[in-house]
Amino acid sequence: RRKSFDNLRCVRIPDMCPCLTLTPESDVSMAAGEFVAVYEDQVKAWDAVVTAFFLDTAKNIFLYIRTIASILRPGGIWANLGPLLYHFADVENEISIELSWEEVRPVICKYFDIVEEERRSAPYTMNQCGLMKTIFNCVFFTAIRNAEPVCGKSNPVY
């Protein structure tokens, strides 16, 4: 850090209070647990899914993509921002399917129409007053769920 005060400065989290922004009829979910197991029974239950620094937490990214396709209603929106670093890539005795964006994109396009796609730089756990930064080169996309039925099966790896 540059100054001793930088270590103790006030940081407001979140930047916006959801209860002041969302209407009483809004339904927002954030759950602890393994993503596929938590949401596997919520078929066509959601109008939108937002994933941030999330896809590469999958041991099998196909499971995540099919789960997101399954829980979204046709016409639902999926917005994503994050790198593809794959958290289990270097963990000994762990299964990890590590695909490039070039390989992941066609799988997403089976169930979604990508309407916006770009590369974005994203700082991660950064102290703006600090002397160090971690900046990820991320894939950002917005996609609309098409009517393609979800198919395929993978052995659970969670």
MODAGI-V267851 format. One record per pair of residues at least 24 apart in sequence whose ideal C-beta (glycine too) atoms are under 8 Angstrom apart, sorted by the first residue. I is the first residue (numbers start at 1). J is the second residue. If there is no record, write none. Layout:
BEGIN
I;J
I;J
END
This chain:
BEGIN
1;127
1;129
1;130
1;131
2;129
2;130
2;131
3;129
6;127
6;129
6;130
9;129
34;158
35;64
35;67
36;63
36;64
36;67
36;156
36;158
37;158
39;67
39;70
39;71
40;67
40;70
42;70
42;71
43;70
43;71
44;70
44;71
44;72
44;73
44;74
45;71
45;73
46;71
46;72
46;73
46;76
47;72
47;73
47;76
47;77
48;72
48;76
48;77
48;78
48;79
49;76
49;77
49;78
49;79
50;78
50;79
50;80
51;78
51;79
51;80
51;81
51;82
52;80
52;81
52;82
53;81
53;82
53;83
53;122
53;124
53;136
54;80
54;82
55;80
55;82
55;84
55;104
56;82
56;83
56;84
56;85
56;86
56;87
57;87
58;86
58;97
59;88
59;94
59;95
59;96
59;97
59;157
59;158
60;95
60;97
60;154
60;157
61;97
61;99
61;104
61;107
62;97
62;107
62;152
62;154
63;154
63;156
63;157
63;158
65;104
65;107
65;108
65;111
66;111
66;150
66;152
66;154
69;111
69;112
69;145
69;148
69;150
70;150
72;145
73;145
74;145
74;146
74;147
75;144
75;145
76;144
76;145
77;142
77;143
77;144
77;145
78;112
78;141
78;142
78;143
78;144
78;145
79;140
79;141
79;142
79;143
80;139
80;140
80;141
80;142
80;143
81;120
81;122
81;138
81;139
81;140
82;122
82;136
82;138
82;139
83;122
83;136
83;137
83;138
83;139
84;139
85;136
95;157
101;139
108;141
108;143
110;148
111;145
111;146
111;148
111;150
112;143
112;144
112;145
112;146
113;143
113;144
113;146
114;141
114;142
114;143
115;142
115;143
115;144
116;140
116;141
116;142
117;141
117;142
END
